[in-house]
Amino acid sequence: MKKENNVTLKAGELPGRLTRARAAAFRASGKLSPLKESTQRNRKQPPKRAVSDNTSLQSKKRVVLKDVTNVCSENAQKGNFNSTKIQAKKRKLAKAGQINVSKVASSVAVDLPKLQVESKAKSLKETELKSEDAMYSINLENNALLRLGANECSKDGSLPESLTFGISTHALISQKKGMQTVAAKKGNLSEFLSGLKDPNIINIDDDLEDPQFCKLYAADIYGNLRVAELARRPYANFMEKVQRDITQSMRGILVDWLVEVSEEYKLVPDTLYLTVYLIDWFLSKNYIERQKLQLLGITCMLIASKYEEINAPRIEDFCFITDNTYTKVEVLKMESQVLKSSEYQLFAPTTQTFLRRFLRAAQASYQGPRLELEYLANYLAELTLMDYGFLKFLPSIIAASAVFLARWTLDQSNHPWNQTLQHYAFYKASDLKTTVLALQDLHLNFNGCPLTSIRTKYRQDKFKCVAALSSPKLLETLF
């Protein structure tokens, strides 16, 4: 007998083997309750397996993750569709220059009407054209102002009274704006650009591989510097009008001592030029007693060192070179006064700034670089730092005159001022006559001057002993 026949029936159980047919009959007669949906679903599930069976766990994980992934992927697909559509729209419109991509919100998923896009594109194109015209007009104004300064300074080399000291560049441009027409400005610009096509003019920015020369922007940079040198110039007569306790000789002694300091700490020439500029600018605006003149000198050199040097000397070093005459607190207090007086605008075009450009133009006419020309021009330019009378000359015209006199001193067989120098310096030989004559007098008379720091510096072998050279008499035919 089979096993199930021997099993004792419990209360509520049905006799015999329960098959699907019998179960359906019992449910129809009411003896068996109908099956729930969960029971039906469970009957369709596969039989349970051991916990150690990894296949069951992996299948459950896949089922659960599949459900979650389906929901997330559906939302992600919608989001990706919108974002992809937006990105495509932004790229398409950005290429056409119709909208600013940075201003498009990433959550926007609507398309702009064609009429709206076209109207925006049209307005933006008109704005771009207006901005280009504005930039072009500004460049023309700068070029015209540059020529204005060169022409008006050409007679005696000094800054004319019409361009007063300390006036801003914007005011100068605004004043010049109503004096020239657009046609005249375009003529000056075309004249400058056509100069490079002259076979007698060497393009000094053509074959420079060093990125520090900025060959693509050098012309624009020096054009802006020529405009900037007309502004923030120290008064040429501050000794007579502002200062009462110091004299021109005291200023010369201070600069001569600062040359020794710059040599002691191996500072670059730009630091020395900027130091002297800050001193003259402060003396043009503020009265100072002679006891604080040396304090002003070391403070200005400290500020210039911070601006120009990689490793600037410390405040304690500058106090030490004055035999501790001044304390660190006094230097810091003077530093605050100098910065406030200069309105925290430390940079200004100096003679050294233009001398690099003009020397490169002068070296272009030789087969190889001539170190004597470079050292002699730097020597002549540094001599002007100690002479109070050279404040009336612009830095660019002093640099051009130093190159002129250096070329004439080293070679009298050729004219010292060629077309390449005239093109890049914006000065003719006749424009330099007054400054060159004054520079030669300073050079010849400096041998008997008690201030010997610059002469001693350039008598060294590393500078080819150019301080021992003497310039011959200048001929009237040179100008």
C-alpha positions in Angstrom: 0.0 0.0 0.0 1.2 3.5 -0.8 2.6 5.7 1.9 0.0 8.4 1.6 -2.8 5.9 2.4 -1.2 5.1 5.8 -1.1 8.7 6.9 -3.7 9.6 9.4 -6.0 12.4 8.3 -6.0 15.5 10.4 -8.9 17.7 11.0 -9.9 19.9 8.1 -7.8 17.8 5.6 -9.3 16.3 2.5 -9.0 12.5 1.9 -6.9 11.2 -0.9 -4.3 12.8 -3.1 -5.2 16.3 -3.9 -4.9 16.9 -7.6 -5.7 19.9 -9.7 -9.0 18.4 -10.8 -10.1 17.5 -7.3 -9.0 20.9 -6.0 -11.1 22.6 -8.6 -14.1 20.4 -7.7 -13.7 21.1 -4.0 -13.4 24.9 -4.7 -16.6 24.7 -6.8 -18.5 22.9 -4.0 -17.2 25.3 -1.4 -15.2 22.7 0.6 -11.9 24.4 -0.3 -11.3 28.1 -0.2 -10.2 29.7 -3.5 -6.4 30.3 -4.0 -5.0 33.8 -3.5 -3.0 35.5 -6.2 0.1 35.3 -4.0 -0.4 31.5 -3.8 -0.7 31.2 -7.5 2.4 33.3 -8.0 4.3 31.3 -5.4 3.3 28.0 -7.1 4.8 29.2 -10.3 8.1 30.1 -8.6 11.0 27.6 -8.8 11.7 25.5 -5.7 13.8 26.9 -2.9 17.5 26.2 -2.9 20.2 26.1 -0.2 21.6 29.4 1.1 25.0 28.4 -0.1 23.7 28.3 -3.7 25.1 31.6 -5.2 23.0 31.2 -8.3 19.8 31.9 -6.4 21.3 35.1 -4.7 22.7 36.4 -8.0 19.4 35.9 -9.7 17.5 37.7 -7.0 20.0 40.6 -7.1 19.7 40.8 -10.8 15.9 40.9 -10.5 16.0 43.7 -7.9 18.7 45.7 -9.6 17.0 45.2 -12.9 13.8 46.7 -11.6 15.7 49.7 -10.1 17.9 50.1 -13.1 14.9 50.1 -15.4 13.3 53.0 -13.5 16.5 55.0 -13.3 17.5 54.4 -16.8 14.2 55.4 -18.1 14.5 58.8 -16.2 18.1 59.1 -17.2 17.3 58.5 -20.9 14.8 61.3 -20.7 17.3 63.6 -19.0 20.0 62.6 -21.4 17.7 63.3 -24.3 17.0 66.8 -23.0 20.6 67.6 -22.1 21.9 66.2 -25.4 19.3 68.3 -27.2 20.3 71.4 -25.3 24.1 70.8 -25.8 23.5 70.4 -29.5 21.4 73.5 -29.6 24.1 75.5 -27.7 26.9 74.3 -30.0 24.9 75.1 -33.1 24.0 78.6 -31.9 27.5 79.3 -30.5 29.1 78.5 -33.9 26.8 81.0 -35.5 27.6 83.6 -32.9 23.9 84.0 -32.1 23.9 83.5 -28.3 26.3 83.5 -25.4 26.8 79.9 -24.4 27.8 80.7 -20.8 24.4 82.4 -20.2 22.3 79.4 -21.4 20.9 77.5 -18.4 21.5 73.8 -18.4 17.9 73.0 -17.3 16.2 74.7 -20.3 14.8 72.2 -22.7 12.7 74.4 -25.0 13.6 75.4 -28.5 13.8 79.1 -29.3 11.6 80.2 -32.1 13.4 80.9 -35.3 12.3 84.5 -35.4 13.6 85.1 -31.9 17.0 83.5 -32.7 17.4 85.5 -35.9 16.5 88.8 -34.1 19.0 88.0 -31.4 21.7 87.1 -33.9 21.1 90.3 -35.8 21.3 92.4 -32.6 24.4 90.7 -31.4 26.2 91.1 -34.7 25.4 94.8 -34.7 26.8 95.0 -31.1 30.0 93.2 -32.2 30.4 95.5 -35.1 30.0 98.5 -32.8 32.5 97.1 -30.4 35.0 96.5 -33.2 34.6 100.1 -34.4 35.1 101.3 -30.8 38.3 99.3 -30.4 39.5 100.5 -33.8 38.8 104.1 -32.9 40.6 103.7 -29.6 43.7 102.3 -31.3 43.6 105.2 -33.8 43.3 107.7 -31.0 46.3 106.1 -29.2 48.3 106.2 -32.4 47.4 109.8 -33.0 48.2 110.8 -29.4 51.5 109.0 -29.7 52.4 111.0 -32.8 51.1 114.2 -31.1 53.5 113.6 -28.2 56.4 112.9 -30.6 55.7 116.0 -32.8 55.2 118.4 -30.0 58.3 117.2 -28.1 60.4 117.2 -31.2 61.4 120.9 -31.1 63.2 121.0 -27.8 62.7 117.4 -26.5 60.6 118.5 -23.6 57.0 117.8 -22.8 54.8 120.7 -24.0 52.7 122.8 -21.6 49.5 121.6 -23.4 50.2 118.1 -22.1 50.4 118.9 -18.4 52.2 116.6 -16.0 50.1 114.1 -14.1 47.1 114.2 -16.5 45.4 110.9 -17.1 45.7 109.1 -20.4 41.9 109.0 -20.8 41.7 112.8 -20.5 44.5 113.2 -23.1 42.6 110.9 -25.5 39.4 112.7 -24.9 41.1 116.1 -25.5 42.6 114.8 -28.7 39.4 113.2 -29.9 37.8 116.4 -31.0 40.9 117.7 -32.8 41.3 115.1 -35.5 39.0 113.5 -37.9 38.6 109.8 -38.6 40.1 110.1 -42.0 43.3 111.6 -40.6 43.6 108.8 -38.1 43.2 106.2 -40.7 45.9 107.9 -42.7 48.3 107.8 -39.8 47.6 104.1 -39.2 48.0 103.1 -42.8 51.2 105.1 -42.9 52.6 103.2 -39.9 51.6 99.8 -41.4 52.9 100.6 -44.8 56.3 101.4 -43.2 57.0 97.7 -42.7 56.8 97.2 -46.5 59.8 99.5 -47.0 62.8 97.4 -48.0 65.1 99.8 -46.0 63.2 99.0 -42.7 64.1 95.7 -41.0 61.3 93.9 -39.2 62.9 93.2 -35.8 59.9 91.1 -34.7 59.9 88.7 -37.6 62.4 86.0 -36.7 62.4 86.0 -32.9 61.8 82.5 -31.5 62.0 83.6 -27.8 58.4 83.9 -26.5 59.6 86.6 -24.0 60.0 89.0 -26.9 56.2 88.8 -27.6 56.8 89.3 -31.3 53.0 89.2 -32.0 52.2 91.9 -29.5 55.4 93.9 -29.3 54.2 96.7 -31.6 51.0 97.2 -29.7 52.7 97.0 -26.3 55.2 99.7 -27.1 52.5 101.8 -28.8 50.6 101.7 -25.5 53.8 102.5 -23.5 54.3 105.6 -25.7 50.9 106.8 -24.7 51.4 105.9 -21.0 54.6 107.8 -20.7 52.7 111.1 -21.2 50.8 110.4 -18.0 52.0 110.4 -14.4 55.2 112.3 -15.2 57.0 114.0 -12.2 57.2 117.7 -12.2 60.3 119.0 -13.9 60.5 121.9 -11.4 59.6 120.3 -8.1 62.8 121.4 -6.5 61.8 125.1 -7.0 58.1 124.8 -6.3 57.7 121.9 -3.7 61.0 121.3 -2.0 62.8 123.9 0.2 65.2 121.8 2.3 66.9 119.7 -0.3 68.8 120.6 -3.5 69.6 119.1 -6.9 73.0 118.1 -5.7 71.5 116.2 -2.7 69.3 114.3 -5.1 72.3 113.5 -7.3 74.3 112.2 -4.2 71.3 110.0 -3.3 71.0 108.5 -6.7 74.8 107.9 -6.9 74.6 106.0 -3.6 71.6 104.0 -4.7 73.7 102.8 -7.8 76.2 101.4 -5.3 73.4 99.7 -3.4 72.0 98.1 -6.6 75.4 96.8 -7.4 75.9 95.4 -3.9 72.7 93.5 -4.0 73.0 92.7 -7.8 69.6 94.3 -8.7 68.4 94.5 -12.2 68.5 97.8 -14.0 64.7 98.1 -14.0 64.8 98.3 -10.2 67.2 101.2 -10.3 65.1 103.2 -12.9 61.8 102.5 -11.0 63.5 103.6 -7.7 64.5 106.9 -9.2 61.0 107.4 -10.7 59.3 106.7 -7.3 61.6 109.2 -5.6 60.9 112.0 -8.1 57.2 111.3 -8.1 57.1 111.5 -4.3 59.2 114.6 -4.2 56.9 116.2 -6.8 53.9 115.7 -4.5 55.3 115.9 -0.9 57.6 118.1 1.0 60.4 116.3 2.8 63.3 117.2 5.1 66.8 116.4 4.2 67.2 114.1 7.2 64.6 111.8 5.6 65.9 111.9 2.1 68.0 108.7 2.5 65.0 107.0 4.2 63.0 107.9 1.1 65.7 106.4 -1.1 65.9 103.0 0.6 62.1 102.8 0.9 61.6 103.4 -2.9 64.3 100.8 -3.7 62.5 98.4 -1.4 59.2 98.9 -3.2 60.9 98.7 -6.6 62.7 95.5 -5.6 59.4 93.9 -4.6 58.0 94.8 -8.0 60.9 93.9 -10.2 63.1 91.3 -8.4 62.6 87.6 -7.9 64.3 87.6 -4.5 64.0 91.1 -3.1 66.3 92.3 -0.3 64.7 92.4 3.2 63.9 95.5 5.1 66.7 94.6 7.6 69.2 94.7 4.7 68.2 98.3 3.7 68.4 99.3 7.4 71.9 97.8 7.6 73.3 99.6 4.6 72.3 102.9 6.3 74.3 101.9 9.4 71.0 101.4 11.2 70.2 105.1 10.9 66.6 104.2 10.3 64.5 101.5 12.0 62.2 98.9 10.5 59.2 100.8 11.8 60.3 104.0 10.1 60.8 102.2 6.8 57.4 100.7 7.0 55.8 104.0 7.8 57.6 105.7 4.8 56.6 102.8 2.6 52.9 103.4 3.4 53.4 107.1 2.5 55.0 106.4 -0.8 52.4 103.9 -1.8 49.6 106.3 -0.9 51.3 109.1 -2.8 51.6 107.0 -5.9 48.0 105.8 -5.5 49.4 102.2 -5.6 50.2 102.6 -9.3 53.8 101.6 -9.3 54.6 100.9 -12.9 55.6 103.6 -15.3 57.5 103.4 -18.6 61.2 104.3 -17.9 64.1 104.9 -20.1 65.2 101.3 -19.7 61.8 100.1 -21.0 62.3 101.8 -24.4 66.0 101.3 -24.5 65.6 97.5 -25.0 63.4 98.1 -28.0 65.6 100.7 -29.6 68.8 98.7 -29.1 67.2 95.8 -30.9 66.4 98.0 -33.8 69.9 99.4 -33.7 71.5 95.9 -33.6 69.4 94.8 -36.7 71.8 96.7 -39.0 74.8 94.7 -37.9 75.8 91.1 -38.8 76.1 90.2 -35.1 75.2 91.8 -31.8 77.7 94.5 -30.7 78.0 94.5 -26.9 79.9 97.8 -26.9 76.8 99.5 -28.3 74.5 98.0 -25.7 76.8 98.8 -22.8 77.5 102.4 -24.0 73.9 103.2 -24.5 73.0 101.9 -21.0 75.9 103.9 -19.6 74.6 107.1 -21.2 71.1 106.4 -20.1 72.1 105.8 -16.5 74.0 109.1 -16.4 70.7 110.9 -16.9 69.3 109.5 -13.7 71.6 111.7 -11.6 71.0 114.9 -13.6 67.9 116.8 -12.4 67.7 118.7 -15.7 66.7 115.5 -17.7 63.3 115.3 -16.0 61.9 117.6 -18.6 62.6 115.0 -21.3 60.4 112.0 -22.0 61.9 108.5 -21.2 61.5 107.4 -24.9 63.4 110.4 -26.2 66.2 109.9 -23.7 66.5 106.2 -24.8 66.5 107.2 -28.5 69.2 109.9 -27.8 71.4 107.4 -25.9 71.3 105.0 -28.9 72.0 107.9 -31.3 75.0 109.1 -29.3 76.3 105.5 -28.7 76.3 104.7 -32.4 78.0 108.0 -33.3 80.7 107.4 -30.6 81.5 103.9 -31.9 81.2 104.6 -35.7 81.5 108.0 -37.4 81.5 106.5 -40.9 77.7 105.9 -41.0 74.8 108.0 -40.0 73.8 107.0 -36.4 70.0 107.2 -37.2 68.7 104.9 -39.9 65.2 104.3 -41.2 64.7 101.2 -39.0 65.4 103.2 -35.8 63.2 106.1 -37.1 60.3 103.6 -37.7 60.4 101.9 -34.3 61.3 105.0 -32.2 58.8 107.4 -33.9 61.5 110.0 -33.8 63.4 111.7 -36.6 67.0 112.7 -36.2 65.9 116.4 -36.0 63.6 115.5 -33.1 66.6 114.3 -31.1 68.9 117.2 -31.6 68.3 119.0 -28.3 68.4 115.9 -26.2 71.5 114.5 -27.9 73.4 117.7 -27.4 72.4 117.8 -23.7 73.4 114.2 -23.3 76.8 114.7 -24.9 77.5 117.6 -22.6 76.6 115.5 -19.6 78.9 112.7 -20.9 81.9 114.9 -21.5 81.5 116.9 -18.2 80.9 113.8 -16.1 84.5 112.9 -16.0 85.2 115.7 -13.5 82.0 115.0 -11.4 82.6 113.8 -7.9 79.8 111.2 -8.3 81.7 108.2 -9.6 79.5 105.2 -9.0 78.2 104.9 -12.5 81.5 105.6 -14.1 83.2 103.0 -11.8 80.5 100.5 -12.7 81.0 100.8 -16.5 84.8 100.8 -16.3 84.7 97.1 -15.5 85.8 94.6 -18.0 82.4 92.9 -18.1 81.0 96.2 -19.5 83.9 96.5 -22.0 85.2 99.6 -20.2 82.8 101.8 -22.1 83.0 104.5 -19.5 86.5 105.3 -20.8 85.2 106.2 -24.3 84.6 109.8 -25.4 82.1 110.9 -28.0 83.4 113.1 -30.9 81.9 116.4 -31.8 78.4 116.2 -33.3 78.0 117.5 -36.8 75.1 119.7 -37.8 74.6 117.5 -40.9 73.5 114.6 -38.6 70.2 116.4 -37.8 
